[in-house]
Structures are given as C-alpha cells and as structure tokens.
Amino acid sequence: MSTLDLYTTAPDAPLWQVPATGAARFSWDYDDGRERLLALYQKGKDKQWDGNKRIDWSLEVDPLDPLGAPDDALTLYGTPHWAKMTDKDRGELRKHYASWQFSQFLHGEQGAMVCAARIVESVPDLDAKFYSATQAMDEARHAEIYGRFLHEKIGMLYPVNDSLQALLGDTLRDSRWDMPYLGMQVLIEGLALAAFGMIRDTTDKPLPKQILAYVMQDEARHVAFGRMALRDYYGQLSDAERREREEFVIEGCYLMRDRLRGVEVLENFGIGKEEAHALSERSPFLQLFRRLLFSRIVPCVKDIGLWGERLQQAYVDMGVLELGDTNLDLLMTQDEELAERLDRERFAAEESARVAEVEEAVAHGASSTPGE
C-alpha cells in the first residue's frame, strides 16, 4: 500500500522541494585530519547495523495501544472530552498519538539524511566529510525503520508538522556550511534524542523499545560529531557572527517547542484548533515533556560556545536555563550502554530458548522406543 494512502490528512504535495544554496567544497588535503573526528568516523563504520536483522519485527503490536503510554500522558485525559469517549475511542486516540509521534520522527530522520548529505557536500574538511557520509547511512536506516513501523504495525501516518518543516527549510536554505550542523545536529536531533529517550524509558512494548534504543545509539554519535565540529569553528567567529547563530537557535527552539503540541491529533477528533491549543497548554504531562525535551539541546548549545545574554534570556523564558549544566557526555554514554545491554539480554534469551529446544528434542529422542 502506498504511504500516501495511510495519511490521516493528505500532504500538501507528495514532493517538497527546497532550493539549494551554498557551495559544494572539495578538499585536496588527504592528510590524517583531526584524531577525534577520525575516531568517530571509525566508530561510525564499526557500528553500522541492519534494521531487518537487529530488530525483531515478528513482535506483535496492538495498534490501539502501540506504546503502552499511561492515560494521563494523553492531552484529553481528565477533560469532558475524555469522559465522553468509549474504550474504543480511547484506543483510537492512543493510535493517533503514536502515529503522530513516530511520523514526526520519520520526517525528521529524512531531514537528517538530507542535511548529512548537505554536510558532505559543503563542509570544507575531509575528516568531517568522511563522518557525515556514515551519518547519511545511519539516517537512511532510521527513516527505513520508522517507516516500516508505521506501515506494518500502526497503519497510519501524519504529515510533517508545520514547525518541523519550517526549521528544516530554514536549515537547508542557509548557504553557510555550518547551519546544517546547527539546525540538525544540535536542534532537531537534540530534541529528537530527548523525545526518543522518554518513550524508550517508559514504554513496556518491546518492539518500539528496541527501535528507539538502537536509533539513539547512532544519534549519540551524531550529536558528538556536531559538538566537535561546531565548538572548533565557533571559537573563531566574531561576536556578530556568533550572535547570528544564537538568533537562529532562539527561533529554532521556539519552533521546536511549538511542534510538541500534537494539535493535529485533537483536530482529527473534532476539536477546534483554538480549543486544542488551550487543552495542550493546560496539560501537565505536556508541560513536563516539553521541559525535559530541552535537556539535550541546552547543554549542547552552551558547550559549542553559543551562550550570549539574549539566548540565555530566551531559555529563562522557556524555563530551561538550568539544563545548561546537564552532563551531556553521561547521557550519551547511557544511550550507548542501554542499547548494548538490550542486545545482550535479547540474544541471551534467544540462546537459552535454542538450548532448551535442543535439550527437549534430545530428551524426546532418548525416551522414544525403536520404531516410533
């Protein structure tokens, strides 16, 4: 079935074209390059994996409860709308929210793939080109996996959110080579990592937990790459140039914060846009969710040297300034370790099952009489 047949609302057009700007840069310097980036490039090569093999797609998913989210995580919970809903209606609401979340993950991963390709084209340093090439492959795999989950397990997609599309467009239209790093590696991927992590750590469903844990293992490297490259470069910028990047971050953070409302879902349940916005703003879970989502962005922005007064004030207004002291390296290490632990647990369980099956077959053979 075509993806276009699964959308709750048809996209404006099946193909979105963003005019390309900026120069393609070739480097004729084939020296070793920066040791840190080359080590990350080696890790990117070593950590490639196949989503068809590493993920257990035989696991069943209930489309009416794909993520096992608690009811109080749903915006309508506790409202008169919720009281009027049947159990079937509430199941449909869970399905729509899961579809909306994973659809935005899917669209963001396609954007990340395009931005990684743009970095390969435009970044001046060969070591950064090498790593970005591995990232483009990672993002292709992520888009493939999210697309498959939505097609096969949920059977529903949502179009790209307006705010996400706006930030992608701003990132790709900018001719400066560092902007795909800043827009994608820091803002979009930083926020996505936090969203992935919240669902990964709360879902009791094994398939989405596998998907999110393995994707996050890759994304931890991507954010590390952006931090390395931008920290080096932004240390050389003038104050005016740095302020331009900070303005981009401020606008992008407001766009990403507004992306998180899920108003499109409520509209599909017959709730007007104005009321949907009001319900979203009053949701305690959404307020907590929003705040935690900046736990990956704010310390990264501070780390790369964008920490001017106006940017700090914007984070004060959002209530997230103190997140600048979050230990980002620790979070990334935990992402890596959780994925590796999940692999060990899964494959140990599978090996135990195979051993038990063989032992049962041997015991059956030993107890059988000749001629049976």
C-alpha angles and dihedrals in degrees: 000000000000116000088231088066091057099055117112087216122019114250115249088251133354090238127045115200121199115190109241119232134179135049130295106232127207123195120208091187106102096173119132095274127200113347094217095053093044090051088053089048090053090049089049089055094045094049099053112128141176116245091205091060107029095049120065101229091177089077112111121237125198104223090207091056107021097157105026090235117175114253093243088065089068115091094226094053112121094012127113087254090060092049091056095049123101122224088260091052091051090050090052089050091054089049092051093048092049090047091049093049097046092042090058089047089052094049091045091052091052088050090050090051091052092046091050089052089049090052090052088053101043111027111101099216121082095213089057090048090053094053094043089056090060090047092054088057091048092052092048089054092049093050090048092051097046090046091052093048091052094045100043105027107030104019095209137089136190124214119251113286114252094236093050091048091049092052092046090051093049091049096050098041094055112099096208110104095224096057097082086055093050098041097041110023096041108027110025098031093040091055092042091053091055092047092048090049096051092052093041091054096045106037118097091195113104100210099055089041090056093046095049096043093052095044090049090053088061095042092055088065092047094055090046088054093051092048093051096047098043096042089057094045101041091054087068098049127106119246090255093052091048091050090054090057091047091054089052090051092049093051092044093051092052090049092050092047090053090047091068100070100088090212090154089067094053091048089057087058093057098264116136119243095247093052091043090056091048093049091049093051091052096049109112092202093052091050091053091043092052093050095049091048090069092056090097099039104048098053090044093052090049092047095055092053103259101127107124124154096259092050092049090050090053089054090048089054090050091047094237106101094111090059086077087084094057113126100243094180090057092051091051092048090051090051090054094046095047092054092048092048091050089053092050093049094046097047093042089054091048091049091050090051091051092049091049091049092052092047091050091051092049092048091049091050092049093051095048119099120229112277096029 
